[in-house]
Amino acid sequence: MTKAKISLLAINDVYEFVAIVSRFPYDIDLISGRYAVDAKSIMGIFSLDLTKPIELNAHTDDADELIEKLDKYIIK
C-alpha cells in the first residue's frame, strides 16, 4: 500500500483529482478522521472535511505514476 497526505482546496481540484485517480485500475481511498471514501467518488470526497489534509491510500505497491500525476495535491 502507498500512502500520502493530500490537500484539495477548490472544487476544480476535486474534479481534476477524480479524473486522475479514475485512470488507475487499483483501489484508492481517502481517509479523513474516522471516515474513509473511494477516491474515485466525487460525492464521497465532498462528504469529507476538505479544510484539513486528507490521507490517500493506494492499494498497490507500484504507485509511482499516480504519485507523479498527483504531485500538486501532495503535501510535502
Contacts in CASP RR format, 6 or more apart in sequence:
PFRMAT RR
TARGET T0000
AUTHOR 0000-0000-0000
METHOD contacts of the structure
MODEL  1
MTKAKISLLAINDVYEFVAIVSRFPYDIDLISGRYAVDAKSIMGIFSLDL
TKPIELNAHTDDADELIEKLDKYIIK
1 57 0 8 1.000
1 58 0 8 1.000
1 59 0 8 1.000
1 60 0 8 1.000
1 61 0 8 1.000
2 57 0 8 1.000
2 58 0 8 1.000
2 60 0 8 1.000
2 61 0 8 1.000
2 63 0 8 1.000
2 66 0 8 1.000
2 67 0 8 1.000
3 55 0 8 1.000
3 56 0 8 1.000
3 57 0 8 1.000
3 58 0 8 1.000
4 55 0 8 1.000
4 56 0 8 1.000
4 58 0 8 1.000
4 67 0 8 1.000
4 70 0 8 1.000
4 74 0 8 1.000
4 75 0 8 1.000
5 53 0 8 1.000
5 54 0 8 1.000
5 55 0 8 1.000
5 56 0 8 1.000
5 74 0 8 1.000
5 75 0 8 1.000
6 17 0 8 1.000
6 30 0 8 1.000
6 53 0 8 1.000
6 54 0 8 1.000
6 55 0 8 1.000
6 56 0 8 1.000
6 70 0 8 1.000
6 73 0 8 1.000
6 74 0 8 1.000
6 75 0 8 1.000
7 53 0 8 1.000
7 54 0 8 1.000
7 73 0 8 1.000
7 75 0 8 1.000
8 14 0 8 1.000
8 17 0 8 1.000
8 45 0 8 1.000
8 50 0 8 1.000
8 54 0 8 1.000
8 73 0 8 1.000
9 50 0 8 1.000
13 73 0 8 1.000
14 42 0 8 1.000
14 45 0 8 1.000
14 46 0 8 1.000
14 50 0 8 1.000
15 42 0 8 1.000
17 39 0 8 1.000
17 45 0 8 1.000
17 70 0 8 1.000
17 73 0 8 1.000
18 39 0 8 1.000
18 40 0 8 1.000
18 41 0 8 1.000
18 42 0 8 1.000
18 45 0 8 1.000
20 66 0 8 1.000
20 69 0 8 1.000
20 70 0 8 1.000
21 28 0 8 1.000
21 39 0 8 1.000
21 40 0 8 1.000
21 66 0 8 1.000
21 70 0 8 1.000
22 40 0 8 1.000
24 58 0 8 1.000
24 60 0 8 1.000
24 65 0 8 1.000
24 66 0 8 1.000
26 58 0 8 1.000
26 59 0 8 1.000
26 60 0 8 1.000
27 38 0 8 1.000
27 58 0 8 1.000
27 59 0 8 1.000
28 38 0 8 1.000
28 39 0 8 1.000
28 40 0 8 1.000
28 56 0 8 1.000
28 57 0 8 1.000
28 58 0 8 1.000
28 59 0 8 1.000
28 66 0 8 1.000
29 36 0 8 1.000
29 37 0 8 1.000
29 38 0 8 1.000
29 39 0 8 1.000
29 56 0 8 1.000
29 57 0 8 1.000
29 59 0 8 1.000
30 36 0 8 1.000
30 37 0 8 1.000
30 38 0 8 1.000
30 39 0 8 1.000
30 45 0 8 1.000
30 48 0 8 1.000
30 54 0 8 1.000
30 55 0 8 1.000
30 56 0 8 1.000
30 57 0 8 1.000
31 54 0 8 1.000
31 55 0 8 1.000
31 56 0 8 1.000
31 57 0 8 1.000
32 48 0 8 1.000
32 49 0 8 1.000
32 52 0 8 1.000
32 54 0 8 1.000
32 55 0 8 1.000
33 49 0 8 1.000
35 47 0 8 1.000
35 48 0 8 1.000
37 44 0 8 1.000
37 45 0 8 1.000
37 47 0 8 1.000
37 48 0 8 1.000
38 44 0 8 1.000
39 45 0 8 1.000
39 56 0 8 1.000
48 54 0 8 1.000
53 75 0 8 1.000
56 70 0 8 1.000
58 66 0 8 1.000
60 66 0 8 1.000
67 74 0 8 1.000
END
